[in-house]
Amino acid sequence: MTHHCRLDPRRCLAILLPALLNFGCAAQSGWETQTAPADFVNGSRILAELVLVTTREEAISAGGLMEGWRSKLLEAGYMDEDIVDGSEVTAWTYCYGWNSGVSICAHHGHYVAHVPAELRGHLQGDPDNNWETSGDLVEIELTRTPSGYLVGTVVGVVRKATDWSPCRKTSLKLISETSAALATLAGVGPAQGMWIERDNLESEGWIRRPVVGAPGSAGPPISEWIKSPI
């Protein structure tokens, strides 16, 4: 293929374009659908940035991520009176996409979680959900309901929104300028991505879970951080 690229760049682009498009839209490995996959271990935890802290009305009537959330909470053993202002939040672990025609978060790991009474009123979200601002960095424990849904509970604040150090949001580092140029010519790129990083997280029991289908990186891969209960 390299030989043909030197002879005819248009032929090279025709060969690579389907692969670039398929790569950007491949299935993801995250648990953001709120449905437990076959390999899910009950009680697993994720590291996530808080995005929205909702009111009761938003939690029980909103669509999107909150759609069906009330019924999942009830199935998990919560009572309707447990759903109050500030008791339900959304959080993210990663996002990626292409910078031409598709937003950066075309693919993303977003979760909904319940906040216990002792943490309510003390959490700060990041409604803009961008590089320049931050919400609290939290640890969310996930449990599987009898119907197979995942229900999250915020079990602790890892870093406050005002100071994430030594944690950080990391952006995608492209493997090569050639692949970026080809993606640009194809009208789909280059790829962009953002996720949460901290050096030596493995020493604290966290496991890097690379996101299947996400663009390759010259640095660490686009990932979610998972902590197993066993």
Backbone torsions as a table, in degrees:
resi	resn	phi	psi	omega
1	MET	NA	-35.2	177.6
2	THR	-60.8	-40.4	179.7
3	HIS	-60.2	-47.9	179.9
4	HIS	-65.0	-32.7	178.7
5	CYS	-63.4	-39.6	-179.7
6	ARG	-67.3	-34.5	-178.4
7	LEU	-77.8	-37.6	-173.9
8	ASP	-151.1	95.6	-178.8
9	PRO	-56.9	-32.1	-179.3
10	ARG	-66.3	-36.7	177.7
11	ARG	-66.3	-38.5	178.2
12	CYS	-61.5	-44.9	-179.5
13	LEU	-63.3	-39.0	179.1
14	ALA	-63.3	-32.7	179.3
15	ILE	-74.7	-41.0	-173.3
16	LEU	-83.3	-26.5	-173.9
17	LEU	-56.5	-48.5	178.6
18	PRO	-58.8	-38.0	-179.5
19	ALA	-66.7	-40.5	179.3
20	LEU	-63.5	-43.0	-179.2
21	LEU	-66.3	-43.9	-179.7
22	ASN	-66.7	-37.1	-178.5
23	PHE	-64.0	-40.2	-177.8
24	GLY	-72.0	-20.6	-175.1
25	CYS	-113.5	15.6	-176.8
26	ALA	-68.6	162.4	179.9
27	ALA	-62.3	148.9	-178.3
28	GLN	-101.3	156.5	-179.3
29	SER	-98.2	-4.2	-177.0
30	GLY	-68.3	167.3	179.5
31	TRP	-100.3	21.4	-170.2
32	GLU	-68.7	-13.0	177.3
33	THR	-71.0	-7.1	-176.5
34	GLN	65.1	19.1	174.8
35	THR	-114.8	130.8	-175.1
36	ALA	-72.2	125.4	175.4
37	PRO	-76.7	172.7	-176.4
38	ALA	-62.3	-32.0	-176.2
39	ASP	-90.6	7.0	-177.2
40	PHE	-70.2	135.3	176.1
41	VAL	-106.3	119.9	-177.0
42	ASN	-57.3	133.2	-178.3
43	GLY	92.9	1.8	176.3
44	SER	-62.6	152.1	-179.3
45	ARG	-120.7	151.6	176.0
46	ILE	-123.0	153.6	174.5
47	LEU	-100.5	122.7	-172.3
48	ALA	-145.8	154.9	174.1
49	GLU	-94.0	132.4	178.2
50	LEU	-69.5	132.2	-179.9
51	VAL	-108.0	-61.8	-176.7
52	LEU	-124.6	137.2	169.4
53	VAL	-107.7	118.8	-168.9
54	THR	-99.8	164.0	169.5
55	THR	-86.5	168.1	176.7
56	ARG	-58.9	-44.5	-177.9
57	GLU	-60.3	-42.8	178.8
58	GLU	-64.4	-38.8	-176.4
59	ALA	-68.0	-32.4	-175.3
60	ILE	-100.1	-12.6	-176.2
61	SER	-120.9	-17.6	-175.4
62	ALA	-71.9	154.6	174.3
63	GLY	-91.5	-152.7	179.1
64	GLY	62.2	-133.2	-177.9
65	LEU	-62.5	-30.2	-176.8
66	MET	-82.3	-9.4	-177.6
67	GLU	-61.9	123.8	179.6
68	GLY	78.7	3.1	-175.4
69	TRP	-66.0	-39.1	-179.3
70	ARG	-58.5	-44.7	-178.5
71	SER	-66.9	-33.2	177.5
72	LYS	-67.9	-39.2	177.6
73	LEU	-63.5	-43.9	179.9
74	LEU	-63.5	-39.2	178.5
75	GLU	-66.2	-30.4	180.0
76	ALA	-79.4	-3.7	176.5
77	GLY	107.3	-0.7	176.9
78	TYR	-78.1	160.8	176.7
79	MET	-103.3	159.4	179.8
80	ASP	-60.0	-34.3	-179.8
81	GLU	-71.4	-9.8	175.1
82	ASP	-75.3	-17.0	-178.8
83	ILE	-90.4	105.0	-177.2
84	VAL	-133.9	177.2	175.3
85	ASP	-58.8	127.0	177.7
86	GLY	86.3	0.4	-176.5
87	SER	-89.9	-13.1	-178.2
88	GLU	-126.3	134.5	-176.2
89	VAL	-134.8	160.5	168.9
90	THR	-114.9	151.5	-178.5
91	ALA	-147.0	160.1	179.7
92	TRP	-128.7	156.6	178.6
93	THR	-120.3	-30.1	179.1
94	TYR	-162.6	164.5	167.7
95	CYS	-155.6	152.8	173.3
96	TYR	-155.7	159.9	179.3
97	GLY	-177.2	-165.4	179.8
98	TRP	-114.6	151.2	-173.0
99	ASN	-90.4	8.7	-179.6
100	SER	-127.2	101.6	175.9
101	GLY	88.4	-15.6	-179.8
102	VAL	-130.4	132.5	-178.2
103	SER	-66.6	159.9	-177.4
104	ILE	-59.1	-31.0	-178.0
105	CYS	-102.5	40.3	174.4
106	ALA	-62.6	-29.9	175.7
107	HIS	-123.5	131.7	-174.0
108	HIS	-158.7	159.2	173.7
109	GLY	-107.7	98.6	176.5
110	HIS	-116.7	142.2	-176.6
111	TYR	-131.9	155.9	171.5
112	VAL	-113.4	141.3	-177.7
113	ALA	-145.5	151.9	176.3
114	HIS	-91.9	142.9	-179.5
115	VAL	-108.9	122.1	177.7
116	PRO	-65.3	158.7	-173.0
117	ALA	-55.5	-37.1	-175.0
118	GLU	-69.0	-17.2	-179.9
119	LEU	-102.4	-12.7	-177.1
120	ARG	-65.4	140.6	-179.2
121	GLY	83.8	-2.6	-178.3
122	HIS	-118.2	5.3	-176.0
123	LEU	-106.3	143.3	179.1
124	GLN	-120.9	127.5	178.7
125	GLY	-93.9	-175.6	178.4
126	ASP	-135.8	78.7	-174.3
127	PRO	-56.8	-31.5	179.7
128	ASP	-75.2	-26.3	176.4
129	ASN	49.6	55.1	179.5
130	ASN	-130.5	-176.2	-173.5
131	TRP	-67.9	-36.5	-171.0
132	GLU	-78.0	-22.9	-177.2
133	THR	-117.4	163.1	-179.0
134	SER	-141.9	150.3	167.1
135	GLY	-107.2	-179.8	176.8
136	ASP	-60.9	142.7	173.7
137	LEU	-92.9	117.8	-170.6
138	VAL	-123.9	160.9	174.5
139	GLU	-106.2	125.4	-176.7
140	ILE	-118.3	125.8	176.6
141	GLU	-93.4	132.8	-177.3
142	LEU	-109.2	133.7	175.2
143	THR	-126.6	152.3	-178.2
144	ARG	-96.8	129.6	176.6
145	THR	-82.0	166.7	178.4
146	PRO	-55.8	-28.5	179.7
147	SER	-85.5	-1.9	177.2
148	GLY	94.6	7.1	178.1
149	TYR	-83.7	155.7	175.4
150	LEU	-99.1	129.6	175.0
151	VAL	-118.9	124.7	-178.2
152	GLY	-97.9	150.4	173.8
153	THR	-132.2	127.8	176.7
154	VAL	-71.7	119.3	-176.2
155	VAL	-108.5	-6.3	178.2
156	GLY	179.1	157.8	175.7
157	VAL	-101.8	117.9	-179.2
158	VAL	-80.5	-43.9	176.4
159	ARG	-145.6	140.2	176.0
160	LYS	-76.0	158.2	-177.2
161	ALA	-59.0	-29.5	-176.0
162	THR	-75.9	-17.2	-178.5
163	ASP	-158.6	100.9	179.3
164	TRP	-85.0	-13.3	-172.8
165	SER	-49.8	132.9	3.4
166	PRO	-92.0	15.2	175.9
167	CYS	-78.7	164.1	-177.6
168	ARG	-165.0	161.8	169.0
169	LYS	-90.2	134.0	-177.0
170	THR	-115.0	139.8	178.4
171	SER	-104.5	160.1	-177.1
172	LEU	-67.3	133.1	173.2
173	LYS	-106.9	117.8	-175.2
174	LEU	-66.0	143.4	-179.3
175	ILE	-64.9	-41.3	-178.8
176	SER	-153.2	154.0	176.6
177	GLU	-68.5	-28.8	179.8
178	THR	-64.1	-47.0	-179.9
179	SER	-64.6	-35.0	177.5
180	ALA	-66.2	-41.2	179.9
181	ALA	-65.3	-42.3	179.5
182	LEU	-64.4	-40.8	178.4
183	ALA	-64.2	-37.0	178.1
184	THR	-65.7	-44.7	177.9
185	LEU	-61.9	-33.9	179.7
186	ALA	-75.3	-10.2	178.7
187	GLY	80.1	18.1	-177.6
188	VAL	-123.9	1.9	-170.9
189	GLY	-156.2	-161.5	2.8
190	PRO	-73.1	168.9	-177.3
191	ALA	-69.3	152.7	172.2
192	GLN	-132.4	152.9	179.2
193	GLY	-161.7	160.8	-180.0
194	MET	-151.6	139.2	177.6
195	TRP	-157.2	-178.0	-173.4
196	ILE	-100.5	134.4	179.2
197	GLU	-133.5	152.6	167.5
198	ARG	-159.1	134.3	-179.5
199	ASP	-64.7	142.1	174.4
200	ASN	62.7	28.9	176.5
201	LEU	-63.8	-28.8	-179.7
202	GLU	-60.4	-30.4	-179.5
203	SER	-67.3	-16.0	178.7
204	GLU	-101.8	13.5	175.8
205	GLY	92.8	3.3	179.5
206	TRP	-84.8	146.5	179.6
207	ILE	-120.0	130.5	176.7
208	ARG	-73.3	126.9	177.7
209	ARG	-114.9	93.1	-179.9
210	PRO	-59.7	143.5	-178.3
211	VAL	-85.4	115.8	-179.6
212	VAL	-64.1	131.5	179.3
213	GLY	93.6	-12.7	179.0
214	ALA	-73.9	151.7	179.3
215	PRO	-58.5	147.3	176.6
216	GLY	-69.0	155.6	-176.3
217	SER	-131.1	147.9	174.3
218	ALA	-72.8	-19.2	176.6
219	GLY	-108.2	-149.8	176.8
220	PRO	-60.3	148.3	179.9
221	PRO	-73.3	157.8	172.2
222	ILE	-58.9	125.4	-168.6
223	SER	-143.8	162.2	162.5
224	GLU	-112.0	151.2	177.5
225	TRP	-105.0	123.3	-175.4
226	ILE	-119.5	140.0	174.1
227	LYS	-122.2	120.7	-178.5
228	SER	-82.9	145.9	178.5
229	PRO	-76.5	-8.0	-178.2
230	ILE	-123.9	NA	NA
